Amino acid sequence: MIAGLLSVLLVFGSSAAMAQDPEGDVAAFRRLRAEGLAAAGAEDLATASARLAEADERIPNHPGLMILRARLAMALDDPLEALIHYGRYAAAGLVFNIEADTAFADLAARPDHAAAADVIAGRIAENRQPVGEGELVPLFELDGPVLAESLVRDETRGRWLVSQIAGRTIVSVSDDGTVSPWLQPHPAVSGVVGLALDETRGIVWATTAPLPPAVHGGSDEAPANALLEIDLTTGRVVQAHEAPSDGREHAFGDLAVGPAGEVYVADGLSGDVYRLDAPDGPLVPFVTGVFGSPQGTVALGDHLFVADYSSGLWRVPLSGGIPVRLAAPPETSLIGIDGLATDGTWLFAIQNGVAPQRVLRLALTPDHSEILAVRVLAANLPGLEEPTSGAVIDGQLVFIARSQWNGFDQDGAPLQTDLPPALISRLPLTPESD
């Protein structure tokens, strides 16, 4: 039982320029989790339980932590506590392999708690049911080991632009599904990750990073992480803003264009968010020392919303300031959000770091300070495999539904020669779906 406790938690890869508490929620969560796991490994279960409870207060409803606390409660012979945490996990709409969970089996075998365990098992079974069946519709596919990550819509030219990490390019896809090369060769280009469109200036902003699927089998000299300014008409890279040479690891990823044309870039490895105020200006830190792994970003109102893969959804004033994590309904888990989009009213989150992977709609308070409600729009569907990011276009969420991320090993090699094609799908966001 004790050895099993050490392998449960998901490992997720931290404010603004203003100073704040020296140990934020993400750093405290990681420290407390590590202390709890160390105590469990030393069979000091009481200390382990206390540290993990503190971690839970810092970042509530972390999926791996809820399961770990449930199993630890069973090891402490506290079935009521275990029921609470298994119940929280089920209430969050998540699933886990009940049949392989010996702690849950022990709980269900206790006559005084079997009925409650049956309720939890029933809720887990409900969480496995398809959501959005018949509404999620394929739009087009990209063949080969491309690893699609992001897209934008060039409405003027009637085309989609889709970034490829393994393909190390951006392709153009017409409305009839015809795929054409678009990005012109440039020495800074490696795996192309995030995309954002500034139609007013005629710019496609893109991030490039030497991720394993992009550099596997290539030269040992990997291109730098960079924000690329690309001419929308020609696909030519105008200039590249590289990540700082500060001795840290970087992985530029998702990005967003703000109301004044400024660009925000999330760095999934350093945990920072950078800002570029003008195409010919410098790329400067905007948020540092707060996030674990910032992913999807959108500008809405006078705030930047950032999905931190390790801790949930945050907002930062566009004018600069201390990030604040948004409160959410108590049963909600917002860990593992990759993509973030908005229609100007709602936020739409693509969550691939939980089971099941799913698409969420988030309703905010009028001042955007809190999440009022969370609704699952799509989950447990055949075409939903490692979804990443997308955009709201004409009342639909168009997004990378099958990215191929699960088709590459940790070194970046394809796991098979005939990977299922990357799939871009659309999900109607009409009131009828309510």
C-alpha positions as CSV (number, residue, x, y, z in Angstrom):
1,M,0.0,0.0,0.0
2,I,2.7,2.5,1.0
3,A,4.8,1.9,-2.2
4,G,1.7,2.4,-4.3
5,L,1.2,5.8,-2.8
6,L,4.3,7.2,-4.3
7,S,3.3,6.6,-7.9
8,V,-0.2,8.2,-7.9
9,L,0.2,11.9,-8.4
10,L,0.4,13.4,-11.8
11,V,3.6,15.3,-12.3
12,F,2.9,18.7,-13.8
13,G,5.5,20.7,-15.1
14,S,5.3,30.5,-11.2
15,S,3.7,37.7,-10.9
16,A,3.6,40.0,-12.6
17,A,6.7,42.2,-12.3
18,M,5.4,43.3,-9.0
19,A,6.5,41.5,-5.8
20,Q,4.3,39.2,-4.0
21,D,4.3,36.4,-1.4
22,P,7.7,34.7,-1.7
23,E,6.0,31.3,-1.9
24,G,3.0,31.3,-4.1
25,D,0.4,28.5,-4.4
26,V,2.1,26.5,-7.0
27,A,5.5,26.5,-5.2
28,A,3.8,25.7,-1.9
29,F,1.8,22.9,-3.5
30,R,4.9,21.3,-4.9
31,R,6.8,21.6,-1.6
32,L,3.9,20.2,0.5
33,R,3.3,17.4,-2.0
34,A,6.9,16.4,-2.0
35,E,7.0,16.5,1.8
36,G,3.9,14.4,2.0
37,L,5.3,11.8,-0.5
38,A,8.5,11.7,1.5
39,A,6.6,11.1,4.7
40,A,4.6,8.4,3.1
41,G,7.7,6.7,1.8
42,A,9.1,6.7,5.4
43,E,5.7,5.3,6.6
44,D,4.9,8.4,8.6
45,L,1.3,8.4,7.4
46,A,0.1,11.0,9.9
47,T,2.6,13.6,8.6
48,A,1.9,12.6,5.0
49,S,-1.8,13.1,5.6
50,A,-1.2,16.5,7.2
51,R,1.1,17.8,4.4
52,L,-1.2,16.6,1.6
53,A,-4.2,18.3,3.3
54,E,-2.2,21.5,3.3
55,A,-1.3,21.0,-0.4
56,D,-5.0,20.5,-1.1
57,E,-5.8,23.9,0.5
58,R,-3.3,25.6,-1.8
59,I,-4.6,24.1,-5.0
60,P,-8.0,22.4,-4.5
61,N,-9.3,19.5,-6.5
62,H,-6.0,18.4,-8.0
63,P,-7.0,15.0,-9.5
64,G,-4.0,13.0,-8.5
65,L,-4.0,14.5,-5.0
66,M,-7.6,13.6,-4.4
67,I,-7.0,10.0,-5.2
68,L,-3.8,10.0,-3.2
69,R,-5.6,11.4,-0.1
70,A,-8.3,8.8,-0.5
71,R,-5.7,5.9,-0.6
72,L,-3.8,7.4,2.3
73,A,-7.0,7.6,4.3
74,M,-7.6,3.9,3.7
75,A,-4.0,3.2,4.8
76,L,-4.8,5.1,8.0
77,D,-8.0,3.1,8.4
78,D,-10.2,6.1,8.0
79,P,-12.9,5.0,5.5
80,L,-15.0,8.1,6.0
81,E,-12.2,10.3,4.9
82,A,-11.5,8.1,2.0
83,L,-15.2,8.4,0.9
84,I,-14.9,12.1,1.0
85,H,-12.0,12.2,-1.4
86,Y,-13.2,9.5,-3.8
87,G,-16.5,11.4,-3.7
88,R,-14.8,14.7,-4.6
89,Y,-13.1,13.1,-7.5
90,A,-16.3,11.7,-8.8
91,A,-18.2,14.9,-8.3
92,A,-15.5,16.7,-10.4
93,G,-16.7,14.6,-13.4
94,L,-13.5,12.5,-13.6
95,V,-12.9,8.8,-14.0
96,F,-10.2,6.4,-12.8
97,N,-9.7,2.6,-13.0
98,I,-11.8,1.5,-10.1
99,E,-11.2,-2.2,-10.8
100,A,-7.4,-1.7,-10.4
101,D,-7.7,0.4,-7.2
102,T,-7.2,-1.9,-4.3
103,A,-7.9,0.9,-1.8
104,F,-11.3,1.5,-3.3
105,A,-12.0,-2.3,-3.4
106,D,-11.2,-2.5,0.3
107,L,-13.6,0.4,0.9
108,A,-16.4,-1.1,-1.1
109,A,-15.9,-4.4,0.8
110,R,-16.8,-2.8,4.1
111,P,-20.5,-3.4,4.9
112,D,-20.9,0.0,6.6
113,H,-19.5,1.8,3.6
114,A,-20.5,-0.3,0.6
115,A,-23.6,1.7,-0.2
116,A,-21.7,5.0,-0.4
117,A,-18.9,3.3,-2.4
118,D,-21.6,2.1,-4.8
119,V,-22.9,5.6,-5.3
120,I,-19.3,6.8,-6.1
121,A,-18.8,3.9,-8.5
122,G,-22.1,4.8,-10.2
123,R,-21.1,8.4,-10.6
124,I,-17.7,7.4,-12.1
125,A,-19.7,5.2,-14.6
126,E,-21.8,8.3,-15.4
127,N,-18.7,10.3,-16.0
128,R,-17.7,7.8,-18.7
129,Q,-20.7,8.5,-20.8
130,P,-20.3,10.4,-24.1
131,V,-21.1,14.2,-23.9
132,G,-21.6,16.1,-27.1
133,E,-22.2,13.0,-29.3
134,G,-23.5,14.1,-32.7
135,E,-22.4,17.7,-32.0
136,L,-18.7,17.4,-32.4
137,V,-18.2,17.3,-36.2
138,P,-15.0,16.6,-38.1
139,L,-13.9,19.6,-40.3
140,F,-10.7,18.3,-42.0
141,E,-7.7,16.0,-41.4
142,L,-3.9,16.3,-41.8
143,D,-2.2,13.1,-42.8
144,G,1.2,11.9,-41.7
145,P,3.2,12.4,-38.4
146,V,2.6,16.2,-38.2
147,L,1.5,16.8,-34.6
148,A,-0.9,19.6,-35.1
149,E,-1.1,22.1,-32.2
150,S,-2.9,25.4,-33.0
151,L,-5.0,27.1,-35.7
152,V,-6.2,30.5,-36.8
153,R,-8.8,31.5,-39.4
154,D,-7.8,33.8,-42.2
155,E,-11.3,34.8,-43.2
156,T,-10.2,37.2,-46.0
157,R,-8.6,34.4,-47.9
158,G,-11.0,31.7,-46.9
159,R,-8.4,29.4,-45.2
160,W,-7.2,27.9,-42.0
161,L,-3.6,28.1,-40.9
162,V,-2.5,25.2,-38.7
163,S,0.8,24.8,-36.9
164,Q,2.7,21.5,-36.9
165,I,5.3,20.5,-34.3
166,A,6.7,17.4,-35.9
167,G,6.1,18.8,-39.4
168,R,8.0,22.0,-38.4
169,T,5.8,24.2,-40.4
170,I,2.4,26.0,-40.8
171,V,0.1,24.8,-43.5
172,S,-2.8,26.4,-45.2
173,V,-6.1,24.5,-45.4
174,S,-8.8,25.7,-47.8
175,D,-12.5,25.3,-47.0
176,D,-12.6,22.3,-49.3
177,G,-9.9,20.6,-47.2
178,T,-7.0,21.2,-49.7
179,V,-3.7,21.4,-47.8
180,S,-1.0,23.7,-49.1
181,P,2.5,24.8,-47.8
182,W,2.4,28.3,-46.3
183,L,5.3,29.1,-43.9
184,Q,8.5,30.0,-45.8
185,P,11.8,28.5,-44.6
186,H,13.6,30.3,-41.9
187,P,16.6,29.2,-39.7
188,A,14.7,30.0,-36.5
189,V,11.8,27.6,-37.3
190,S,11.6,24.4,-35.3
191,G,8.4,22.9,-34.0
192,V,5.7,25.5,-34.6
193,V,3.4,25.6,-31.5
194,G,1.1,28.5,-30.9
195,L,-0.6,30.8,-33.4
196,A,-2.4,34.1,-33.1
197,L,-3.7,36.5,-35.8
198,D,-3.4,40.3,-36.0
199,E,-5.4,41.0,-39.1
200,T,-5.1,44.8,-38.6
201,R,-1.3,44.6,-39.1
202,G,-1.4,41.6,-41.5
203,I,0.6,39.5,-39.0
204,V,0.5,35.9,-38.0
205,W,2.3,35.5,-34.7
206,A,3.7,32.0,-34.0
207,T,5.9,30.4,-31.4
208,T,8.5,27.9,-32.3
209,A,10.3,25.5,-29.9
210,P,12.8,22.6,-30.3
211,L,10.4,20.0,-28.8
212,P,11.4,16.4,-29.1
213,P,9.0,15.5,-32.0
214,A,10.4,18.5,-33.9
215,V,14.1,17.7,-33.5
216,H,14.1,13.9,-33.4
217,G,16.6,12.4,-35.8
218,G,17.8,15.9,-36.8
219,S,20.9,18.0,-36.1
220,D,22.2,18.3,-32.5
221,E,22.1,22.0,-33.0
222,A,18.4,22.8,-32.2
223,P,16.9,26.2,-33.1
224,A,16.0,28.6,-30.3
225,N,12.7,29.2,-28.7
226,A,11.2,32.2,-30.4
227,L,8.2,34.3,-31.2
228,L,7.9,34.7,-34.9
229,E,6.4,37.7,-36.8
230,I,5.1,36.3,-40.1
231,D,3.6,38.2,-43.0
232,L,0.0,37.0,-43.4
233,T,0.1,37.4,-47.2
234,T,3.4,35.7,-48.0
235,G,4.1,33.4,-45.1
236,R,7.6,35.0,-44.8
237,V,9.1,35.3,-41.3
238,V,9.8,39.0,-40.8
239,Q,11.6,38.7,-37.5
240,A,12.2,36.4,-34.6
241,H,12.1,37.4,-30.9
242,E,14.1,34.7,-29.1
243,A,13.6,33.6,-25.5
244,P,16.1,35.1,-23.0
245,S,19.5,33.4,-22.6
246,D,19.2,33.1,-18.8
247,G,20.4,29.5,-18.2
248,R,16.8,28.2,-17.8
249,E,14.9,25.9,-20.0
250,H,12.2,27.5,-22.2
251,A,9.4,26.2,-24.3
252,F,7.4,29.0,-25.9
253,G,3.8,27.8,-26.5
254,D,0.4,29.4,-26.5
255,L,0.0,33.1,-27.2
256,A,-2.7,35.8,-27.4
257,V,-3.0,39.2,-29.1
258,G,-4.3,42.0,-26.8
259,P,-6.6,44.9,-27.6
260,A,-3.8,47.2,-28.5
261,G,-2.0,44.6,-30.7
262,E,0.3,43.6,-27.9
263,V,1.3,39.9,-27.8
264,Y,1.5,37.6,-24.7
265,V,3.5,34.5,-24.9
266,A,3.3,31.6,-22.4
267,D,6.5,29.7,-21.6
268,G,5.5,26.2,-20.5
269,L,8.9,25.3,-19.0
270,S,10.1,28.5,-17.3
271,G,6.6,29.2,-16.1
272,D,6.8,32.8,-17.3
273,V,4.6,34.9,-19.6
274,Y,6.2,37.4,-21.8
275,R,4.9,40.5,-23.5
276,L,5.7,42.3,-26.8
277,D,4.1,45.7,-27.1
278,A,5.0,46.4,-30.7
279,P,6.4,44.3,-33.6
280,D,9.7,46.1,-33.4
281,G,9.9,46.3,-29.6
282,P,11.6,44.0,-27.1
283,L,10.1,40.8,-25.7
284,V,9.9,41.4,-21.9
285,P,8.7,39.4,-18.9
286,F,5.1,40.1,-17.9
287,V,4.5,37.4,-15.3
288,T,7.3,35.6,-13.5
289,G,7.5,33.2,-10.6
290,V,3.8,32.3,-10.3
291,F,2.8,29.6,-12.8
292,G,3.9,26.0,-13.0
293,S,3.3,25.6,-16.7
294,P,1.2,28.3,-18.4
295,Q,-0.7,27.2,-21.5
296,G,-3.8,28.7,-23.1
297,T,-4.1,32.5,-22.9
298,V,-6.8,34.9,-24.0
299,A,-7.3,38.6,-23.5
300,L,-10.9,39.5,-22.3
301,G,-11.9,42.9,-21.1
302,D,-8.9,44.4,-19.3
303,H,-7.4,41.1,-18.2
304,L,-5.3,38.4,-19.6
305,F,-6.6,34.9,-18.6
306,V,-4.0,32.2,-18.3
307,A,-4.6,28.5,-18.0
308,D,-1.8,27.1,-15.8
309,Y,-1.7,23.4,-16.4
310,S,-0.7,22.7,-12.8
311,S,-3.0,25.0,-10.9
312,G,-6.1,26.2,-12.9
313,L,-7.3,29.4,-14.3
314,W,-5.7,32.8,-13.5
315,R,-6.3,36.4,-14.5
316,V,-3.8,39.2,-14.8
317,P,-4.5,42.9,-15.4
318,L,-3.4,43.9,-18.9
319,S,-1.8,47.0,-17.3
320,G,0.3,44.7,-15.1
321,G,-0.2,43.5,-11.6
322,I,-0.4,40.4,-9.4
323,P,-2.1,37.4,-10.9
324,V,-5.1,36.1,-9.1
325,R,-6.4,32.5,-9.4
326,L,-10.1,32.5,-10.2
327,A,-12.4,30.9,-7.6
328,A,-14.6,28.2,-9.1
329,P,-17.5,26.0,-8.0
330,P,-16.3,23.6,-5.2
331,E,-16.7,20.5,-7.3
332,T,-14.7,21.8,-10.2
333,S,-11.2,20.6,-11.3
334,L,-9.5,22.9,-13.7
335,I,-6.1,21.2,-13.7
336,G,-4.7,20.2,-17.1
337,I,-6.2,22.9,-19.3
338,D,-4.2,23.2,-22.5
339,G,-6.2,25.5,-24.8
340,L,-8.3,28.5,-23.9
341,A,-10.7,30.5,-26.2
342,T,-13.4,33.1,-25.8
343,D,-16.4,34.5,-27.8
344,G,-16.2,37.7,-25.7
345,T,-18.6,36.4,-23.1
346,W,-17.7,32.8,-22.2
347,L,-14.4,31.1,-21.8
348,F,-13.9,27.7,-23.5
349,A,-11.3,25.4,-22.0
350,I,-9.7,22.3,-23.7
351,Q,-8.7,20.1,-20.9
352,N,-6.3,17.2,-21.8
353,G,-4.6,16.7,-18.5
354,V,-7.4,14.8,-16.8
355,A,-9.5,11.7,-17.5
356,P,-11.7,12.1,-19.4
357,Q,-10.2,14.7,-21.7
358,R,-12.9,17.2,-22.4
359,V,-14.1,20.6,-23.6
360,L,-15.5,23.0,-20.9
361,R,-17.6,26.2,-21.0
362,L,-16.8,28.5,-18.2
363,A,-19.3,31.2,-17.1
364,L,-17.7,34.2,-15.4
365,T,-19.1,36.8,-13.1
366,P,-19.8,40.2,-14.7
367,D,-16.5,41.6,-13.4
368,H,-14.6,38.4,-14.5
369,S,-13.3,37.8,-11.0
370,E,-14.9,34.3,-10.5
371,I,-16.1,31.3,-12.4
372,L,-19.8,30.9,-11.7
373,A,-20.5,27.7,-13.5
374,V,-18.7,25.0,-15.5
375,R,-20.4,22.9,-18.2
376,V,-18.9,20.0,-20.1
377,L,-19.6,20.4,-23.8
378,A,-17.6,17.3,-25.1
379,A,-16.1,14.3,-23.4
380,N,-15.6,10.6,-24.0
381,L,-15.9,10.9,-27.8
382,P,-13.9,8.8,-30.4
383,G,-12.6,11.9,-32.1
384,L,-11.3,13.6,-28.9
385,E,-7.7,12.4,-28.5
386,E,-5.2,14.7,-26.9
387,P,-7.1,17.9,-28.0
388,T,-5.0,21.0,-27.7
389,S,-6.3,24.5,-28.8
390,G,-8.7,26.3,-31.0
391,A,-10.7,29.4,-31.6
392,V,-14.4,30.6,-31.7
393,I,-15.4,31.2,-35.3
394,D,-19.0,32.0,-36.2
395,G,-20.5,30.6,-33.1
396,Q,-18.5,27.4,-33.2
397,L,-15.4,26.2,-31.4
398,V,-13.0,25.0,-34.1
399,F,-10.1,23.2,-32.5
400,I,-7.5,20.5,-32.8
401,A,-9.5,17.5,-31.6
402,R,-6.8,14.8,-32.3
403,S,-3.4,16.4,-32.1
404,Q,-1.3,13.2,-32.3
405,W,0.6,14.0,-29.1
406,N,0.0,10.4,-27.9
407,G,1.6,9.1,-31.2
408,F,5.2,10.1,-30.2
409,D,7.4,8.7,-27.5
410,Q,9.3,10.8,-25.0
411,D,12.3,11.2,-27.4
412,G,10.0,12.4,-30.2
413,A,9.9,9.3,-32.3
414,P,6.6,8.3,-33.9
415,L,5.2,5.2,-32.2
416,Q,3.9,3.8,-35.5
417,T,4.3,4.5,-39.2
418,D,0.6,4.9,-39.9
419,L,-0.5,7.4,-37.2
420,P,-4.2,8.3,-37.3
421,P,-4.4,11.7,-39.0
422,A,-4.5,14.9,-37.0
423,L,-8.2,15.9,-36.8
424,I,-9.7,19.4,-36.7
425,S,-13.3,19.5,-35.5
426,R,-16.0,22.0,-34.8
427,L,-18.4,22.2,-31.9
428,P,-21.5,24.4,-32.1
429,L,-21.8,26.8,-29.2
430,T,-25.5,27.7,-29.8
431,P,-28.0,28.2,-27.0
432,E,-29.7,25.0,-28.2
433,S,-26.8,23.0,-26.7
434,D,-27.8,24.2,-23.3
